[in-house]
Amino acid sequence: MRVIAVGQRPPAWVEAGFDDYARRLPRELSLRLIEIPVASRRALPVERARRQEGERICAELTARDWVIALDVEGRVQSTAALANRLAHWLEQGRDVAFLIGGPDGLDPVCMARADERLSLSALTFPHGLVRVMLAEQVYRAWTIRSGHPYHRA
């Protein structure tokens, strides 16, 4: 599984949080972060900057990827439902790529490439925090599927 996220050099706590949850996952369910540079909003109009970011994101995708765009208007799920989705993704035998957009969201080309859209919340969060929350939820979903005591809800 990969998280393809716009933004580089996040605060140390973001890297530490993401890495902590990613390290907890078993080898067969690795979670790797790919950072995409933020396009300059000073030199380019917003739409063109977002398009540049979208092109860079799509360059990281392969034909066998199951692509999940994180989008405030995506499907909101419970953690238990996410655990079921995780099982489904793994059963497909495809690689999973989560997309996190930049300051202005994901480009329409990324949204069109997505196999599904997922919302972590109707609230808006800083992109760095979304990385940590996503890694924690993937870990939590795995613990539910494997019977690990981490999830006690």
C-alpha positions in Angstrom: 0.0 0.0 0.0 1.2 3.5 -0.8 0.1 6.9 0.3 0.9 9.4 -2.5 0.7 12.8 -0.9 1.3 16.3 -2.1 3.7 18.1 0.2 7.3 17.7 1.3 9.2 18.1 4.5 6.3 17.9 6.9 6.9 18.7 10.6 8.8 16.0 12.5 5.7 14.9 14.4 3.9 14.1 11.1 6.8 11.9 10.0 7.1 10.3 13.4 3.3 9.6 13.6 3.1 8.1 10.1 6.2 6.1 10.5 5.1 4.7 13.9 1.8 3.3 12.5 3.5 2.1 9.2 6.1 0.2 11.2 3.5 -1.6 13.2 2.0 -3.2 10.1 3.1 -6.6 9.0 5.5 -6.9 6.1 2.8 -8.3 3.8 0.8 -5.1 4.4 3.5 -2.4 4.2 2.5 1.2 4.0 4.9 3.5 2.1 4.7 7.3 1.7 5.5 9.0 -1.6 5.8 12.7 -1.4 4.9 14.9 -4.4 6.3 18.5 -4.5 3.7 21.3 -4.0 3.5 23.4 -7.2 4.1 27.1 -6.8 1.0 29.1 -6.4 3.0 32.3 -6.9 4.2 31.4 -10.4 1.0 29.6 -11.6 -2.7 29.9 -11.4 -4.3 27.6 -8.9 -5.8 25.3 -11.6 -2.5 24.9 -13.4 -0.6 24.2 -10.1 -3.2 21.6 -9.1 -2.9 20.1 -12.6 0.9 19.8 -12.2 0.5 18.1 -8.9 -2.1 15.8 -10.4 0.3 14.8 -13.2 3.0 14.0 -10.7 0.6 11.9 -8.7 -0.6 10.0 -11.7 3.0 9.4 -12.8 3.3 7.3 -9.5 0.3 5.1 -10.4 0.4 1.8 -12.3 -2.4 0.1 -14.1 -2.7 -2.5 -11.4 -3.3 0.0 -8.6 -6.6 0.3 -6.8 -6.7 4.0 -6.3 -8.5 5.6 -3.4 -8.8 9.4 -3.4 -9.2 11.0 0.0 -11.9 13.6 -0.6 -14.1 15.5 1.9 -17.0 14.5 -0.4 -16.0 10.8 -0.5 -17.7 8.0 1.3 -17.6 8.2 5.1 -17.2 4.9 6.8 -16.9 3.4 10.2 -13.7 1.9 11.3 -15.3 -1.6 11.1 -16.4 -0.9 7.5 -12.9 0.3 6.7 -11.6 -3.0 8.0 -13.9 -4.8 5.6 -12.8 -2.6 2.7 -9.2 -3.4 3.6 -9.9 -7.1 3.4 -11.6 -6.5 0.0 -8.6 -4.5 -1.3 -6.2 -7.2 -0.2 -8.3 -10.0 -1.7 -8.2 -8.3 -5.1 -4.5 -8.9 -5.2 -3.9 -5.3 -6.5 -1.7 -2.7 -5.0 -3.5 0.1 -3.1 -2.7 3.7 -3.6 -4.3 6.4 -1.4 -4.1 9.9 -2.8 -3.9 13.0 -0.7 -4.1 16.3 -2.6 -2.3 19.6 -2.0 -3.6 22.9 -0.7 -6.3 23.1 -3.3 -7.2 19.4 -3.3 -6.8 16.7 -5.9 -6.8 17.5 -9.6 -9.9 16.2 -11.6 -7.6 13.8 -13.5 -6.8 12.1 -10.1 -10.4 12.0 -9.2 -11.3 10.4 -12.5 -8.5 7.8 -12.0 -9.8 6.9 -8.5 -11.6 3.6 -8.1 -13.2 5.0 -5.0 -13.4 8.2 -2.9 -13.0 8.0 0.9 -13.6 10.7 3.5 -11.9 10.5 6.9 -14.3 13.2 8.2 -16.6 16.1 7.1 -14.1 18.3 9.0 -11.0 19.8 7.2 -7.6 18.8 8.5 -4.1 19.8 7.7 -2.6 17.5 5.1 0.1 16.3 7.4 -2.4 15.3 10.0 -4.4 13.4 7.4 -1.3 11.3 6.7 -1.1 10.3 10.3 -4.8 9.7 10.6 -4.8 7.5 7.5 -1.9 5.4 8.7 -3.5 4.9 12.1 -6.8 3.9 10.5 -5.1 1.4 8.2 -3.3 0.0 11.2 -6.6 -0.1 13.2 -8.4 -1.8 10.3 -5.6 -4.4 10.2 -5.9 -5.0 13.9 -9.6 -5.6 13.6 -9.1 -8.1 10.8 -6.4 -9.9 12.6 -8.1 -10.0 16.0 -5.3 -7.8 17.6 -6.5 -6.1 20.9 -5.5 -2.6 19.7 -9.1 -1.9 18.6 -11.5 -2.3 21.6 -14.5 -0.3 20.5 
